[in-house]
Amino acid sequence: MSEEFLPFVRPNITPETIRGVAEVLASGWITSGPQVEAFEGELSTYLGGRSVLTYSHATGVLEEGLHALGIGAGDEVIVPDMTFAAGVNVVLRAGATPVPVDVDLHTRNLDAARVEAALTARTRAVMPVHFAGLAVNLDPLYALAKKHDLRIIEDAAHAIGARYKERLIGSFGDIVCFSFHANKNLTTIEGAAVATSDEAVLENLRLRRFHGQKKLDDGGYDILLPANKFNLSDVAARIGRDQLAALDERNRRRRELAGLYFEALAGFDELLLPARGDDGHAWHMFAVCVPFARLGVDRKTFREAMRARGIGTGVHYPALHRLTVCKPLGLHAEDFPNAERIGRETVTLPLFPEMRDGDVARVADTLETVLRG
Ligand SMILES: *Cc1c(COP(=O)(O)O)cnc(C)c1O
């Protein structure tokens, strides 16, 4: 019996969405316009009425957030060592110094104690990542930020629809950034959004989002600063509107599938499973740690063997301190034992809402065959 290849992620664009996109394409207005306005309104409503701006990509939002806070040369920004490379690139691009800190082995999130230990007189901001959709323990982090006058830019790329203590991520918090990249829980192909209650930051972000352009009463415009452009297209926003409407149900299914993984992998003592979290977990991905060195296999061979048996996997992520771009920071692997281990051992298993229950069993069985021979 040959079964269909199971990728580790697959975006779901419905036939209704495709019809809606076709209408936008035929409408004569395809870049930022009425669809973006509607999508921003719906996102704002979803996030409890907060101000929301959409963007072309989250890497841009994270960087613009730093600019809007005036963070640059001489400033330090604390980031988790276990995250996507954008987390460090944006800080470097803003001219500031990224300060990676180790994460918890199980939640893969940073915590207030580790952040506090990394504070210096130059620390201006923290960029926590809600890893895989599991909310960072935010109360102690915001308490620390208040005490030391720090700003927090939440990298919520994995966390649209996730909750912290019953509250939706993005419905509170300083500056919260979502990604709508093709692999994320809500996609616009490429795209992003930021939510904040800081009106000054919001106005600055809005200005900086489109060339630094200010519309004038005479119908013309002025350019107030040499900004970039990050606006979302109406075609993308149209996709996002349907994705948002389906988000909670799709995240519920992700939680269900994650639950099935925990059952199917319960007896697999070699694996380090991710922290389970609670019902607020958005389960953007299900990543396990495999002790490759101890088992005498390398990750590449393992992933090829999985692929040969019809199962796609991913690697999220190499630890930041390992990246060439971080060399000038002079980091030492010993300072990041958890991120180092996760980076070496992590494998992302297939998880997307359209998977069948039987797919989880198939992944678990294949994993067992490949690892135990
Ligand atoms: C996807 C992702 C980003 C970047 O998002 P883009 O929209 O692709 O720019 C940033 N941080 C994390 C943790 C991500 O997973």
Ligand as a Chemical Component Dictionary entry (heavy atoms), coordinates in Angstrom:
data_LIG
# 
_chem_comp.id                   LIG 
_chem_comp.type                 NON-POLYMER 
_chem_comp.pdbx_formal_charge   0 
_chem_comp.three_letter_code    LIG 
# 
loop_
_chem_comp_atom.comp_id 
_chem_comp_atom.atom_id 
_chem_comp_atom.alt_atom_id 
_chem_comp_atom.type_symbol 
_chem_comp_atom.charge 
_chem_comp_atom.model_Cartn_x 
_chem_comp_atom.model_Cartn_y 
_chem_comp_atom.model_Cartn_z 
_chem_comp_atom.pdbx_ordinal 
LIG C1 C1 C 0 8.284  33.210 10.556 1  
LIG C2 C2 C 0 8.986  33.871 11.681 2  
LIG C3 C3 C 0 9.445  35.191 11.613 3  
LIG C4 C4 C 0 9.454  35.985 10.347 4  
LIG O1 O1 O 0 8.251  36.090 9.735  5  
LIG P1 P1 P 0 8.149  36.569 8.202  6  
LIG O2 O2 O 0 6.724  36.958 8.050  7  
LIG O3 O3 O 0 8.529  35.375 7.359  8  
LIG O4 O4 O 0 9.087  37.701 7.999  9  
LIG C5 C5 C 0 9.985  35.760 12.741 10 
LIG N1 N1 N 0 10.109 35.080 13.881 11 
LIG C6 C6 C 0 9.713  33.793 13.994 12 
LIG C7 C7 C 0 9.856  33.102 15.300 13 
LIG C8 C8 C 0 9.154  33.150 12.888 14 
LIG O5 O5 O 0 8.787  31.861 12.989 15 
# 
loop_
_chem_comp_bond.comp_id 
_chem_comp_bond.atom_id_1 
_chem_comp_bond.atom_id_2 
_chem_comp_bond.value_order 
_chem_comp_bond.pdbx_ordinal 
LIG C1 C2 SING 1  
LIG C2 C3 SING 2  
LIG C2 C8 DOUB 3  
LIG C3 C4 SING 4  
LIG C3 C5 DOUB 5  
LIG C4 O1 SING 6  
LIG O1 P1 SING 7  
LIG P1 O2 DOUB 8  
LIG P1 O3 SING 9  
LIG P1 O4 SING 10 
LIG C5 N1 SING 11 
LIG N1 C6 DOUB 12 
LIG C6 C7 SING 13 
LIG C6 C8 SING 14 
LIG C8 O5 SING 15 
# 
